[in-house]
Amino acid sequence: MPSTVATYRIRLEGIRFRARHGASRAEQALPQDFVVHIEVELPLSSLPRSDTRRSVFDYDRLSSLVVEEGTRVTVRLLETLGRKILDRVFDDTEAIAATVTVKKFGPPTTSSVDAASVELTGRRAQP
């Protein structure tokens, strides 16, 4: 008996880029490393019908748009950066839902913190 697919998700982990994001001028003065994990839910109509590369969702396009949006303009907050990436995913892909996690290393805190991250989940607005 063939299986019935209920959900089609793609997850890319560890998309890296350097950018000048941060709340203070000092944070923005030097490029810092950021890592993004993204998961998109696609309509079942996007599921490849054949075992060929050209029929599958373009992972490279998704990672490239994350890097493009992550380096396009300087923002102060990880939340703003996450929102911009999420909006771009909905603008440039057929995703119906997405979760983006943005991680920054060595955030400026009074105690020692290795990294800070923000996770945002959204759904495509219905017309």
N, CA, C and O atoms as a GROMACS GRO file, in nm:
protein
  508
    1MET      N    1   0.085  -0.118   0.000
    1MET     CA    2   0.000   0.000   0.000
    1MET      C    3   0.089   0.124   0.000
    1MET      O    4   0.173   0.137   0.089
    2PRO      N    5   0.074   0.215  -0.097
    2PRO     CA    6   0.158   0.336  -0.103
    2PRO      C    7   0.128   0.430   0.014
    2PRO      O    8   0.016   0.437   0.065
    3SER      N    9   0.231   0.502   0.053
    3SER     CA   10   0.213   0.599   0.161
    3SER      C   11   0.147   0.726   0.109
    3SER      O   12   0.155   0.758  -0.010
    4THR      N   13   0.084   0.797   0.199
    4THR     CA   14   0.024   0.926   0.165
    4THR      C   15   0.104   1.033   0.238
    4THR      O   16   0.112   1.031   0.361
    5VAL      N   17   0.163   1.124   0.164
    5VAL     CA   18   0.243   1.232   0.223
    5VAL      C   19   0.148   1.339   0.275
    5VAL      O   20   0.061   1.386   0.203
    6ALA      N   21   0.166   1.377   0.401
    6ALA     CA   22   0.080   1.478   0.463
    6ALA      C   23   0.146   1.615   0.469
    6ALA      O   24   0.078   1.718   0.465
    7THR      N   25   0.279   1.618   0.480
    7THR     CA   26   0.352   1.744   0.494
    7THR      C   27   0.484   1.735   0.420
    7THR      O   28   0.548   1.630   0.417
    8TYR      N   29   0.525   1.846   0.360
    8TYR     CA   30   0.653   1.853   0.289
    8TYR      C   31   0.733   1.967   0.351
    8TYR      O   32   0.698   2.084   0.333
    9ARG      N   33   0.839   1.933   0.423
    9ARG     CA   34   0.924   2.034   0.488
    9ARG      C   35   1.069   2.014   0.444
    9ARG      O   36   1.115   1.902   0.420
   10ILE      N   37   1.138   2.126   0.434
   10ILE     CA   38   1.282   2.125   0.407
   10ILE      C   39   1.349   2.207   0.516
   10ILE      O   40   1.302   2.316   0.550
   11ARG      N   41   1.458   2.154   0.570
   11ARG     CA   42   1.532   2.222   0.676
   11ARG      C   43   1.677   2.238   0.631
   11ARG      O   44   1.741   2.142   0.589
   12LEU      N   45   1.727   2.362   0.640
   12LEU     CA   46   1.868   2.389   0.615
   12LEU      C   47   1.927   2.438   0.747
   12LEU      O   48   1.874   2.529   0.810
   13GLU      N   49   2.037   2.378   0.786
   13GLU     CA   50   2.099   2.411   0.914
   13GLU      C   51   2.239   2.467   0.892
   13GLU      O   52   2.315   2.416   0.809
   14GLY      N   53   2.270   2.570   0.967
   14GLY     CA   54   2.406   2.623   0.964
   14GLY      C   55   2.438   2.712   0.846
   14GLY      O   56   2.550   2.708   0.794
   15ILE      N   57   2.343   2.793   0.802
   15ILE     CA   58   2.371   2.890   0.696
   15ILE      C   59   2.449   3.004   0.761
   15ILE      O   60   2.399   3.070   0.851
   16ARG      N   61   2.572   3.027   0.714
   16ARG     CA   62   2.661   3.123   0.780
   16ARG      C   63   2.685   3.246   0.694
   16ARG      O   64   2.692   3.238   0.571
   17PHE      N   65   2.698   3.360   0.762
   17PHE     CA   66   2.738   3.484   0.695
   17PHE      C   67   2.795   3.579   0.798
   17PHE      O   68   2.774   3.563   0.918
   18ARG      N   69   2.869   3.677   0.749
   18ARG     CA   70   2.925   3.782   0.835
   18ARG      C   71   2.852   3.911   0.802
   18ARG      O   72   2.828   3.944   0.686
   19ALA      N   73   2.816   3.984   0.909
   19ALA     CA   74   2.743   4.110   0.891
   19ALA      C   75   2.769   4.201   1.010
   19ALA      O   76   2.829   4.161   1.109
   20ARG      N   77   2.723   4.324   0.998
   20ARG     CA   78   2.745   4.426   1.101
   20ARG      C   79   2.616   4.459   1.175
   20ARG      O   80   2.574   4.574   1.178
   21HIS      N   81   2.556   4.359   1.235
   21HIS     CA   82   2.433   4.380   1.311
   21HIS      C   83   2.466   4.395   1.459
   21HIS      O   84   2.561   4.335   1.509
   22GLY      N   85   2.387   4.476   1.529
   22GLY     CA   86   2.405   4.490   1.673
   22GLY      C   87   2.337   4.614   1.726
   22GLY      O   88   2.310   4.709   1.652
   23ALA      N   89   2.309   4.611   1.856
   23ALA     CA   90   2.237   4.722   1.920
   23ALA      C   91   2.323   4.847   1.934
   23ALA      O   92   2.271   4.958   1.935
   24SER      N   93   2.452   4.829   1.945
   24SER     CA   94   2.541   4.944   1.967
   24SER      C   95   2.629   4.969   1.844
   24SER      O   96   2.645   4.882   1.759
   25ARG      N   97   2.685   5.090   1.838
   25ARG     CA   98   2.778   5.121   1.729
   25ARG      C   99   2.902   5.032   1.735
   25ARG      O  100   2.957   4.994   1.632
   26ALA      N  101   2.945   5.000   1.857
   26ALA     CA  102   3.062   4.913   1.872
   26ALA      C  103   3.036   4.775   1.811
   26ALA      O  104   3.125   4.719   1.747
   27GLU      N  105   2.915   4.719   1.832
   27GLU     CA  106   2.881   4.589   1.773
   27GLU      C  107   2.877   4.598   1.620
   27GLU      O  108   2.915   4.503   1.550
   28GLN      N  109   2.832   4.711   1.569
   28GLN     CA  110   2.819   4.728   1.425
   28GLN      C  111   2.951   4.764   1.357
   28GLN      O  112   2.963   4.757   1.235
   29ALA      N  113   3.051   4.801   1.437
   29ALA     CA  114   3.178   4.847   1.381
   29ALA      C  115   3.255   4.735   1.310
   29ALA      O  116   3.321   4.759   1.209
   30LEU      N  117   3.247   4.614   1.363
   30LEU     CA  118   3.320   4.502   1.305
   30LEU      C  119   3.223   4.392   1.262
   30LEU      O  120   3.126   4.365   1.332
   31PRO      N  121   3.249   4.329   1.149
   31PRO     CA  122   3.162   4.219   1.107
   31PRO      C  123   3.165   4.106   1.211
   31PRO      O  124   3.269   4.075   1.269
   32GLN      N  125   3.048   4.046   1.231
   32GLN     CA  126   3.034   3.934   1.325
   32GLN      C  127   2.976   3.815   1.250
   32GLN      O  128   2.914   3.830   1.144
   33ASP      N  129   2.997   3.697   1.307
   33ASP     CA  130   2.943   3.575   1.247
   33ASP      C  131   2.800   3.551   1.294
   33ASP      O  132   2.768   3.565   1.412
   34PHE      N  133   2.714   3.515   1.199
   34PHE     CA  134   2.576   3.479   1.227
   34PHE      C  135   2.550   3.343   1.165
   34PHE      O  136   2.606   3.311   1.060
   35VAL      N  137   2.465   3.264   1.230
   35VAL     CA  138   2.426   3.133   1.178
   35VAL      C  139   2.274   3.127   1.178
   35VAL      O  140   2.209   3.163   1.276
   36VAL      N  141   2.219   3.081   1.066
   36VAL     CA  142   2.074   3.071   1.053
   36VAL      C  143   2.037   2.926   1.024
   36VAL      O  144   2.099   2.859   0.941
   37HIS      N  145   1.933   2.880   1.094
   37HIS     CA  146   1.869   2.753   1.064
   37HIS      C  147   1.730   2.789   1.012
   37HIS      O  148   1.663   2.875   1.069
   38ILE      N  149   1.688   2.724   0.906
   38ILE     CA  150   1.557   2.756   0.851
   38ILE      C  151   1.484   2.628   0.811
   38ILE      O  152   1.543   2.534   0.758
   39GLU      N  153   1.356   2.628   0.839
   39GLU     CA  154   1.269   2.518   0.796
   39GLU      C  155   1.152   2.580   0.722
   39GLU      O  156   1.088   2.672   0.772
   40VAL      N  157   1.124   2.528   0.605
   40VAL     CA  158   1.008   2.576   0.529
   40VAL      C  159   0.913   2.460   0.506
   40VAL      O  160   0.955   2.347   0.480
   41GLU      N  161   0.785   2.490   0.516
   41GLU     CA  162   0.682   2.394   0.479
   41GLU      C  163   0.631   2.436   0.342
   41GLU      O  164   0.592   2.550   0.321
   42LEU      N  165   0.631   2.341   0.251
   42LEU     CA  166   0.592   2.369   0.113
   42LEU      C  167   0.458   2.301   0.082
   42LEU      O  168   0.422   2.202   0.144
   43PRO      N  169   0.387   2.356  -0.015
   43PRO     CA  170   0.264   2.288  -0.056
   43PRO      C  171   0.297   2.150  -0.113
   43PRO      O  172   0.402   2.131  -0.174
   44LEU      N  173   0.209   2.056  -0.093
   44LEU     CA  174   0.233   1.921  -0.143
   44LEU      C  175   0.249   1.919  -0.295
   44LEU      O  176   0.311   1.828  -0.350
   45SER      N  177   0.194   2.018  -0.363
   45SER     CA  178   0.211   2.026  -0.508
   45SER      C  179   0.357   2.052  -0.547
   45SER      O  180   0.394   2.031  -0.663
   46SER      N  181   0.440   2.096  -0.452
   46SER     CA  182   0.583   2.119  -0.478
   46SER      C  183   0.666   1.993  -0.463
   46SER      O  184   0.784   1.991  -0.501
   47LEU      N  185   0.608   1.889  -0.408
   47LEU     CA  186   0.680   1.763  -0.389
   47LEU      C  187   0.720   1.706  -0.525
   47LEU      O  188   0.635   1.693  -0.613
   48PRO      N  189   0.848   1.671  -0.544
   48PRO     CA  190   0.892   1.622  -0.674
   48PRO      C  191   0.815   1.496  -0.715
   48PRO      O  192   0.792   1.406  -0.633
   49ARG      N  193   0.777   1.491  -0.840
   49ARG     CA  194   0.706   1.374  -0.893
   49ARG      C  195   0.805   1.274  -0.955
   49ARG      O  196   0.769   1.160  -0.983
   50SER      N  197   0.929   1.320  -0.975
   50SER     CA  198   1.031   1.230  -1.030
   50SER      C  199   1.159   1.248  -0.948
   50SER      O  200   1.174   1.345  -0.874
   51ASP      N  201   1.249   1.154  -0.963
   51ASP     CA  202   1.374   1.154  -0.888
   51ASP      C  203   1.482   1.230  -0.964
   51ASP      O  204   1.590   1.177  -0.990
   52THR      N  205   1.451   1.355  -0.998
   52THR     CA  206   1.547   1.438  -1.070
   52THR      C  207   1.570   1.568  -0.994
   52THR      O  208   1.481   1.619  -0.926
   53ARG      N  209   1.690   1.617  -1.006
   53ARG     CA  210   1.727   1.739  -0.934
   53ARG      C  211   1.644   1.860  -0.977
   53ARG      O  212   1.609   1.944  -0.894
   54ARG      N  213   1.613   1.869  -1.103
   54ARG     CA  214   1.540   1.986  -1.153
   54ARG      C  215   1.396   1.992  -1.101
   54ARG      O  216   1.333   2.097  -1.109
   55SER      N  217   1.345   1.881  -1.049
   55SER     CA  218   1.206   1.881  -1.002
   55SER      C  219   1.193   1.911  -0.852
   55SER      O  220   1.082   1.920  -0.800
   56VAL      N  221   1.307   1.926  -0.785
   56VAL     CA  222   1.303   1.947  -0.640
   56VAL      C  223   1.316   2.095  -0.605
   56VAL      O  224   1.369   2.173  -0.684
   57PHE      N  225   1.268   2.133  -0.489
   57PHE     CA  226   1.282   2.270  -0.440
   57PHE      C  227   1.430   2.305  -0.434
   57PHE      O  228   1.512   2.222  -0.394
   58ASP      N  229   1.466   2.426  -0.473
   58ASP     CA  230   1.606   2.467  -0.486
   58ASP      C  231   1.663   2.509  -0.350
   58ASP      O  232   1.641   2.621  -0.305
   59TYR      N  233   1.738   2.419  -0.286
   59TYR     CA  234   1.799   2.447  -0.156
   59TYR      C  235   1.896   2.564  -0.165
   59TYR      O  236   1.903   2.648  -0.076
   60ASP      N  237   1.972   2.566  -0.275
   60ASP     CA  238   2.071   2.673  -0.292
   60ASP      C  239   2.004   2.809  -0.298
   60ASP      O  240   2.054   2.906  -0.240
   61ARG      N  241   1.892   2.818  -0.366
   61ARG     CA  242   1.818   2.944  -0.374
   61ARG      C  243   1.773   2.989  -0.235
   61ARG      O  244   1.780   3.107  -0.202
   62LEU      N  245   1.727   2.893  -0.153
   62LEU     CA  246   1.683   2.926  -0.017
   62LEU      C  247   1.800   2.976   0.068
   62LEU      O  248   1.786   3.077   0.137
   63SER      N  249   1.912   2.907   0.064
   63SER     CA  250   2.027   2.951   0.145
   63SER      C  251   2.080   3.085   0.094
   63SER      O  252   2.121   3.169   0.175
   64SER      N  253   2.079   3.106  -0.036
   64SER     CA  254   2.126   3.232  -0.092
   64SER      C  255   2.039   3.350  -0.050
   64SER      O  256   2.090   3.458  -0.021
   65LEU      N  257   1.908   3.329  -0.048
   65LEU     CA  258   1.822   3.441  -0.008
   65LEU      C  259   1.837   3.474   0.139
   65LEU      O  260   1.822   3.589   0.179
   66VAL      N  261   1.868   3.373   0.222
   66VAL     CA  262   1.895   3.399   0.364
   66VAL      C  263   2.020   3.485   0.378
   66VAL      O  264   2.020   3.583   0.452
   67VAL      N  265   2.126   3.450   0.306
   67VAL     CA  266   2.251   3.527   0.313
   67VAL      C  267   2.231   3.667   0.255
   67VAL      O  268   2.278   3.765   0.313
   68GLU      N  269   2.162   3.676   0.143
   68GLU     CA  270   2.137   3.809   0.084
   68GLU      C  271   2.061   3.899   0.181
   68GLU      O  272   2.099   4.015   0.200
   69GLU      N  273   1.958   3.847   0.242
   69GLU     CA  274   1.879   3.929   0.335
   69GLU      C  275   1.959   3.958   0.462
   69GLU      O  276   1.947   4.066   0.519
   70GLY      N  277   2.038   3.862   0.506
   70GLY     CA  278   2.118   3.880   0.627
   70GLY      C  279   2.230   3.980   0.613
   70GLY      O  280   2.279   4.033   0.713
   71THR      N  281   2.271   4.008   0.490
   71THR     CA  282   2.381   4.102   0.467
   71THR      C  283   2.338   4.229   0.395
   71THR      O  284   2.420   4.317   0.370
   72ARG      N  285   2.210   4.241   0.363
   72ARG     CA  286   2.160   4.354   0.283
   72ARG      C  287   2.166   4.486   0.358
   72ARG      O  288   2.219   4.584   0.305
   73VAL      N  289   2.115   4.491   0.479
   73VAL     CA  290   2.116   4.614   0.560
   73VAL      C  291   2.153   4.580   0.703
   73VAL      O  292   2.136   4.466   0.747
   74THR      N  293   2.203   4.678   0.775
   74THR     CA  294   2.237   4.660   0.917
   74THR      C  295   2.113   4.682   1.002
   74THR      O  296   2.038   4.778   0.983
   75VAL      N  297   2.092   4.591   1.097
   75VAL     CA  298   1.982   4.604   1.193
   75VAL      C  299   2.038   4.594   1.334
   75VAL      O  300   2.150   4.546   1.354
   76ARG      N  301   1.961   4.638   1.429
   76ARG     CA  302   2.007   4.635   1.568
   76ARG      C  303   1.971   4.505   1.640
   76ARG      O  304   2.049   4.456   1.722
   77LEU      N  305   1.855   4.450   1.610
   77LEU     CA  306   1.803   4.337   1.687
   77LEU      C  307   1.801   4.208   1.607
   77LEU      O  308   1.773   4.209   1.487
   78LEU      N  309   1.830   4.097   1.674
   78LEU     CA  310   1.816   3.966   1.611
   78LEU      C  311   1.672   3.942   1.567
   78LEU      O  312   1.647   3.879   1.464
   79GLU      N  313   1.578   3.993   1.644
   79GLU     CA  314   1.436   3.978   1.610
   79GLU      C  315   1.404   4.045   1.476
   79GLU      O  316   1.328   3.992   1.396
   80THR      N  317   1.462   4.163   1.454
   80THR     CA  318   1.440   4.234   1.328
   80THR      C  319   1.501   4.155   1.212
   80THR      O  320   1.439   4.141   1.107
   81LEU      N  321   1.620   4.104   1.233
   81LEU     CA  322   1.687   4.024   1.130
   81LEU      C  323   1.605   3.899   1.098
   81LEU      O  324   1.585   3.866   0.981
   82GLY      N  325   1.559   3.830   1.200
   82GLY     CA  326   1.477   3.711   1.179
   82GLY      C  327   1.350   3.742   1.102
   82GLY      O  328   1.310   3.667   1.014
   83ARG      N  329   1.286   3.853   1.136
   83ARG     CA  330   1.162   3.894   1.068
   83ARG      C  331   1.189   3.925   0.921
   83ARG      O  332   1.110   3.887   0.834
   84LYS      N  333   1.299   3.993   0.894
   84LYS     CA  334   1.333   4.026   0.755
   84LYS      C  335   1.358   3.899   0.673
   84LYS      O  336   1.315   3.889   0.558
   85ILE      N  337   1.427   3.803   0.732
   85ILE     CA  338   1.453   3.677   0.661
   85ILE      C  339   1.322   3.602   0.638
   85ILE      O  340   1.298   3.550   0.529
   86LEU      N  341   1.237   3.596   0.739
   86LEU     CA  342   1.109   3.528   0.727
   86LEU      C  343   1.023   3.593   0.618
   86LEU      O  344   0.964   3.523   0.536
   87ASP      N  345   1.016   3.726   0.617
   87ASP     CA  346   0.939   3.797   0.515
   87ASP      C  347   0.993   3.767   0.375
   87ASP      O  348   0.917   3.748   0.281
   88ARG      N  349   1.125   3.763   0.363
   88ARG     CA  350   1.188   3.736   0.233
   88ARG      C  351   1.154   3.596   0.184
   88ARG      O  352   1.131   3.575   0.065
   89VAL      N  353   1.152   3.500   0.275
   89VAL     CA  354   1.116   3.363   0.238
   89VAL      C  355   0.976   3.359   0.179
   89VAL      O  356   0.953   3.294   0.077
   90PHE      N  357   0.882   3.429   0.242
   90PHE     CA  358   0.745   3.429   0.191
   90PHE      C  359   0.732   3.509   0.061
   90PHE      O  360   0.649   3.477  -0.024
   91ASP      N  361   0.815   3.612   0.045
   91ASP     CA  362   0.812   3.690  -0.079
   91ASP      C  363   0.871   3.614  -0.198
   91ASP      O  364   0.822   3.627  -0.310
   92ASP      N  365   0.975   3.533  -0.173
   92ASP     CA  366   1.052   3.474  -0.283
   92ASP      C  367   1.036   3.323  -0.302
   92ASP      O  368   1.097   3.266  -0.392
   93THR      N  369   0.954   3.258  -0.219
   93THR     CA  370   0.933   3.114  -0.236
   93THR      C  371   0.784   3.084  -0.222
   93THR      O  372   0.705   3.171  -0.188
   94GLU      N  373   0.749   2.960  -0.248
   94GLU     CA  374   0.610   2.917  -0.233
   94GLU      C  375   0.581   2.860  -0.094
   94GLU      O  376   0.478   2.797  -0.073
   95ALA      N  377   0.672   2.883   0.002
   95ALA     CA  378   0.653   2.831   0.138
   95ALA      C  379   0.519   2.876   0.196
   95ALA      O  380   0.477   2.990   0.177
   96ILE      N  381   0.454   2.784   0.266
   96ILE     CA  382   0.328   2.818   0.332
   96ILE      C  383   0.350   2.843   0.481
   96ILE      O  384   0.266   2.903   0.548
   97ALA      N  385   0.463   2.795   0.532
   97ALA     CA  386   0.501   2.821   0.671
   97ALA      C  387   0.653   2.813   0.678
   97ALA      O  388   0.716   2.747   0.596
   98ALA      N  389   0.710   2.882   0.776
   98ALA     CA  390   0.856   2.879   0.791
   98ALA      C  391   0.894   2.910   0.934
   98ALA      O  392   0.824   2.984   1.004
   99THR      N  393   1.005   2.853   0.976
   99THR     CA  394   1.066   2.884   1.105
   99THR      C  395   1.211   2.921   1.078
   99THR      O  396   1.283   2.850   1.007
  100VAL      N  397   1.253   3.034   1.134
  100VAL     CA  398   1.391   3.079   1.118
  100VAL      C  399   1.451   3.101   1.256
  100VAL      O  400   1.390   3.163   1.343
  101THR      N  401   1.572   3.050   1.276
  101THR     CA  402   1.648   3.072   1.398
  101THR      C  403   1.774   3.146   1.359
  101THR      O  404   1.850   3.101   1.273
  102VAL      N  405   1.798   3.262   1.423
  102VAL     CA  406   1.916   3.343   1.396
  102VAL      C  407   2.002   3.341   1.522
  102VAL      O  408   1.955   3.373   1.631
  103LYS      N  409   2.128   3.303   1.505
  103LYS     CA  410   2.221   3.292   1.618
  103LYS      C  411   2.337   3.389   1.600
  103LYS      O  412   2.393   3.403   1.491
  104LYS      N  413   2.372   3.455   1.711
  104LYS     CA  414   2.485   3.547   1.714
  104LYS      C  415   2.578   3.502   1.826
  104LYS      O  416   2.534   3.469   1.936
  105PHE      N  417   2.706   3.500   1.797
  105PHE     CA  418   2.804   3.455   1.897
  105PHE      C  419   2.855   3.572   1.980
  105PHE      O  420   2.867   3.684   1.930
  106GLY      N  421   2.884   3.546   2.107
  106GLY     CA  422   2.942   3.647   2.195
  106GLY      C  423   2.859   3.772   2.211
  106GLY      O  424   2.911   3.883   2.193
  107PRO      N  425   2.731   3.759   2.245
  107PRO     CA  426   2.650   3.881   2.261
  107PRO      C  427   2.703   3.964   2.378
  107PRO      O  428   2.760   3.910   2.472
  108PRO      N  429   2.684   4.095   2.372
  108PRO     CA  430   2.733   4.180   2.480
  108PRO      C  431   2.644   4.168   2.604
  108PRO      O  432   2.539   4.232   2.613
  109THR      N  433   2.686   4.086   2.697
  109THR     CA  434   2.611   4.065   2.821
  109THR      C  435   2.706   4.082   2.939
  109THR      O  436   2.828   4.074   2.923
  110THR      N  437   2.650   4.106   3.057
  110THR     CA  438   2.735   4.123   3.175
  110THR      C  439   2.793   3.990   3.221
  110THR      O  440   2.899   3.988   3.283
  111SER      N  441   2.727   3.878   3.193
  111SER     CA  442   2.784   3.747   3.224
  111SER      C  443   2.830   3.682   3.094
  111SER      O  444   2.792   3.725   2.985
  112SER      N  445   2.910   3.580   3.107
  112SER     CA  446   2.965   3.512   2.989
  112SER      C  447   2.856   3.430   2.921
  112SER      O  448   2.798   3.340   2.981
  113VAL      N  449   2.830   3.462   2.794
  113VAL     CA  450   2.730   3.391   2.714
  113VAL      C  451   2.795   3.358   2.580
  113VAL      O  452   2.846   3.447   2.511
  114ASP      N  453   2.793   3.231   2.542
  114ASP     CA  454   2.854   3.189   2.416
  114ASP      C  455   2.779   3.243   2.295
  114ASP      O  456   2.840   3.290   2.199
  115ALA      N  457   2.646   3.235   2.300
  115ALA     CA  458   2.567   3.277   2.184
  115ALA      C  459   2.425   3.310   2.228
  115ALA      O  460   2.376   3.262   2.330
  116ALA      N  461   2.360   3.391   2.148
  116ALA     CA  462   2.219   3.422   2.168
  116ALA      C  463   2.147   3.391   2.037
  116ALA      O  464   2.202   3.413   1.929
  117SER      N  465   2.026   3.341   2.047
  117SER     CA  466   1.949   3.314   1.925
  117SER      C  467   1.803   3.351   1.945
  117SER      O  468   1.752   3.356   2.057
  118VAL      N  469   1.740   3.377   1.833
  118VAL     CA  470   1.598   3.411   1.829
  118VAL      C  471   1.534   3.320   1.727
  118VAL      O  472   1.590   3.298   1.619
  119GLU      N  473   1.418   3.265   1.759
  119GLU     CA  474   1.344   3.180   1.666
  119GLU      C  475   1.208   3.241   1.639
  119GLU      O  476   1.135   3.276   1.732
  120LEU      N  477   1.175   3.254   1.511
  120LEU     CA  478   1.046   3.306   1.469
  120LEU      C  479   0.980   3.207   1.374
  120LEU      O  480   1.046   3.148   1.289
  121THR      N  481   0.850   3.190   1.389
  121THR     CA  482   0.773   3.103   1.302
  121THR      C  483   0.659   3.184   1.244
  121THR      O  484   0.594   3.261   1.314
  122GLY      N  485   0.635   3.166   1.114
  122GLY     CA  486   0.526   3.238   1.050
  122GLY      C  487   0.456   3.152   0.947
  122GLY      O  488   0.507   3.050   0.903
  123ARG      N  489   0.337   3.197   0.909
  123ARG     CA  490   0.259   3.133   0.804
  123ARG      C  491   0.227   3.237   0.698
  123ARG      O  492   0.211   3.355   0.729
  124ARG      N  493   0.218   3.193   0.576
  124ARG     CA  494   0.182   3.282   0.466
  124ARG      C  495   0.043   3.338   0.492
  124ARG      O  496  -0.050   3.266   0.529
  125ALA      N  497   0.030   3.467   0.472
  125ALA     CA  498  -0.100   3.532   0.489
  125ALA      C  499  -0.196   3.480   0.383
  125ALA      O  500  -0.159   3.468   0.266
  126GLN      N  501  -0.317   3.449   0.423
  126GLN     CA  502  -0.419   3.400   0.330
  126GLN      C  503  -0.485   3.519   0.259
  126GLN      O  504  -0.520   3.618   0.324
  127PRO      N  505  -0.504   3.510   0.127
  127PRO     CA  506  -0.566   3.621   0.053
  127PRO      C  507  -0.712   3.641   0.090
  127PRO      O  508  -0.778   3.730   0.036
   0.00000   0.00000   0.00000
